[in-house]
């Protein structure tokens, strides 16, 4: 898609609904040159493509799950390995 084709795209509808009734969702960013980019939106129903405003980035920031800290006494025990198998693994790995 060249710069002229991008300007020819219809702007994204305000309510993010396409004429076919499908939802319009964020697809990707289009580089416009000189460090600027604009979001591209696509209808999930018919595939019609819309352009967003230059400089707008409507993506949600990634959410990060916070992990619970490990217990103070060390890592939790592995219930999959019994003590005999764990001892053999420690022995094998210590000889490497």
Secondary structure as UniProt FT lines:
FT   HELIX           3..8
FT   STRAND          10..11
FT   TURN            14..15
FT   TURN            19..20
FT   STRAND          23..33
FT   TURN            34..35
FT   STRAND          36..43
FT   TURN            44..46
FT   STRAND          49..54
FT   TURN            72..73
FT   TURN            79..80
FT   HELIX           83..94
//
